[in-house]
């Protein structure tokens, strides 16, 4: 009995340690800082979140107070439709954009203006589920 309690407490500690590490990890995805259309290179200035392909123009509206997209409900709806959410990155001086599929583990996306320029990313406030290879599934 003592061995199973020790094993159980070790598992609980390992799970909690993993949760802390995964929760404090960086973004799950992030827009590239620059992008080239083949002629000019633009600097990231904005991003948007779309439900399904961006060509369908289903742009989602961020929360007014936090300037974040809370994704949990959208993730469920997208999964039911067989679609994914997309982070679409826009660059100054060019029309070309970068679309990145948002992993199902992401619970929010945010665009921020910082001293080093604009950043756009999606992350999770929950422990990220991983597959058998230890990677976050899309």
N, C-alpha and C positions, 0 to 999 in steps of 0.2 A: 504494500500500500504506500509506504514512504517513497519508493522509487517512482510510482506513478504520479504522486503529488509533485515530486521534484521535476519530473518530465513535463507535467502540465504547467508548472510555474515557469519553467524554462521556455516553453512554447509561448506562453502569454508574454513573457518579457521580450522574446524575439519578435513577436508580432507587434508589440508596442514600440520597440526600437525601430522596426521597419517602418511603422507608421510615421514616427517622428522624422526619419530620414526622408521618406517620400513626401511628406507634407512640406518640408523645408526646401525641397529641391526647386530648381529654377522652372521656368515656363516649359510646358509640354511642347509648344510650338511658338515660333516668333517670326515676324516678317524680316526679310533681309533688309539691312540698312540702306543698300543701294540696289538699283536694278537697271539694266541696259536694254534698250529696244533694238540694239544693233547699230544705232547711229549716235545716240546720246545716252548718258547715264543720269538717272534721276535719283534723288534722295527721298527716302520715305517721308511722307507728310500726313498720311491718313490711312485708315483701314476700315473695313466694314465686315459685318457677319451676314452670311446668306444661308437660308435654309434651302438646300438643294443646289443645283447648278446656278452660278451667278447669272447666266444668260436668261434664266427664268425670272430675274429681278425680284426675288423674294427676300429683300433686305430686311433685317431685323432691327428694331429700335433699342438702343441702350437705355438703361435706367438713367433718368435725369439727374438724380442726386449723386450717384457714384460714377457716372460715365462708363459703366461696365455693362456688358451683356451677361445676364444670368442665364446659363444654358440648360439647366437640368430639364425643364419642361420641353424646350426645343429639341434636346437630344432624344427624349422619349418619342416625340412626334416624328422626328426624322427617321428613327429606327423603325417605327411602325410603317412608314411609307417606303422603306428601303432606300432612303437617301442619307446624305451626310451633311453636316454643317461645313461651311467654307469660310475661312478668313481670307478676305481679298485685300491685298496691300496696294496702295496707290502711291505714285512717285511724282515729284515735281518735274515739270518740263517735258514729260512723256505721257502718252496715252496708255502704254503697255502696263498691265497690272500683273501681280503674282497671286494666284489662288492656291491656298494650302488647305487640305482636308483637316478638319478639327477632330482630334481623337475623341472617342466616346467617353474617355476618362475626364475630359475637360469639363469644368463646371462654370467657368467664366472666361470672358475675353475682355481686354482693356487696351485703349490707346492713350498714351501719356506723352506730354511734351516734357522733356528733361533738359538739363544743361548740355547734354551731348546730342540732342536732337530728339525726334519723335521715335517712340518705340511702340510696337503693337504686338501683343502676345496673348496666348490662351493658356490657362493653367487649371489646377485643381486645388480646392481647399480640403479635399478628401484624399485618403490614401489612394494612389493610382493602382488599379488592378494590372497585373502583368500576366503575360502568357508563359508557356513553359520555357521560353528562351530568356525570360526576365525583361522583355520589352513591353512597352505600353501598346496595346492593340489600337488600330485605327477604327 
